[in-house]
Amino acid sequence: MWALRERKVEEITKLVLNQAFKDYYFRRAEDVEIPDNIANREFGYSTFENAMVRHLSFSSAGEFHAFLVKESPYSVFSSVSCYAKPSLPMEEKGWQGADLVFDIDVKDLEMPCRRVHDSWHCRECGKMGSGLRPAICPSCKTNRINVLGWGCQTCLAAAKDHVHRIIDFLLNDFGTRADAISVFFSGNLGYHVEVRGQEMDGLDHDSRIEIADYITGVGITPQLLGVFPRDKSEVVSQKMPLTSEAGWRGRLARHFSNKLKATDAKSDAERAMAIQLASLGYRRFTNRLAQYAMDLGAKIDRNVTLDLHRIFRMGGTLHNKSGLIKKRCEDLTSFDPFNDALGVIGEPIEVHVSYSPPFTLGDEDFGPYSDSRVTLPLHAAAYLMCKGLARPRNDS
């Protein structure tokens, strides 16, 4: 009986969201960002019935916009790659090159605020709870549990920091042109960095592994700095990087220097790495170096960067888990996703909210809610409905 009722509720919720998304694309289809070489891109979308449709192609922006207004999909994607024949099966497409993309998701940052605002939902019995996911449902004892991720100002600010790190690597380590780099709020729990129109387009899977390793700080060892276990102390001192150097050498030298200054302001900060090696010994220094590299690197979803055949959410489209826009960030520092990425508009509606921590949208505070009936602006109601936390009032 519970399952039948829930299916009815889901259908009504989908109808409300479908209409809200349809209205958005009718008003703002032209705001959706079309990738370069549109005729060589694969497109895909998900429906409100959770079906995924792929291997679509369009010859022009006008044709795509007409499709968007007609279908009003739940999510919209285009391929990071260009193909000779994008609508054919993958093995027949004819790969021509791919954009270099990075996905920064707050779930990968292990922020302590997740214990406060994240929640979970048991697919078996419907029980919900706040905080991190339990191993099993405390009610029905199954493990069929969905994590309901949440984004707050604190964790999304941390994600911005990792975007800045990626941009630093791209500009200063790889020599990427600034105008080839685009930054987007993902529409939900993080940011996307996209690099187009560079010689990187032709990089294969293995080359992208090396880039991901470099940016995340994987594999940084003393040997990479030219230092080996049997080197004499005077040789080590000469090989260790200076704070003025570029790349990982200078990045690590500055980090070691700052750490040493924090404990001993009169120390020789320029030789901080050599001092640490002498005091820790080679093995412990190797572990310290690896940890610092991981701390200084950017946290990315490696699978996104490595996948040459991925279809990636398009800029200007609505995210199915929030109803917010995947929005280009012209000024990342001042960008506020909870103000600048609002897309759904409409009359307030009454909803039943099963659970929600406090949140802010459009300079208005909402929640916390627990088994509450409230009237919300449509963008706030859609935000909760997309997360599966609310349903329209007329569900009786």
JOUR-V37014 format. One record per run of one state. SS is the DSSP state (A for helix, B for strand, O for the rest). FROM is the first residue (numbers start at 0). TO is the last residue. Records with the same first field share a line. If there is no record, write none. Layout:
BEGIN
SS: FROM-TO / FROM-TO
END
This chain:
BEGIN
O: 0-0 / 31-36 / 40-41 / 46-50 / 56-59 / 71-73 / 79-79 / 83-88 / 92-93 / 98-98 / 108-112 / 117-117 / 122-126 / 130-143 / 148-151 / 173-176 / 185-188 / 195-197 / 202-203 / 216-220 / 225-231 / 239-245 / 263-267 / 280-280 / 296-300 / 306-309 / 313-316 / 318-323 / 325-325 / 328-335 / 340-347 / 356-357 / 361-362 / 366-367 / 376-376 / 386-388 / 392-395
A: 1-30 / 37-39 / 60-70 / 89-91 / 105-107 / 113-116 / 152-172 / 177-179 / 198-201 / 204-215 / 221-224 / 232-238 / 246-262 / 268-279 / 281-295 / 301-305 / 336-339 / 377-385
B: 42-45 / 51-55 / 74-78 / 80-82 / 94-97 / 99-104 / 118-121 / 127-129 / 144-147 / 180-184 / 189-194 / 310-312 / 317-317 / 324-324 / 326-327 / 348-355 / 358-360 / 363-365 / 368-375 / 389-391
END
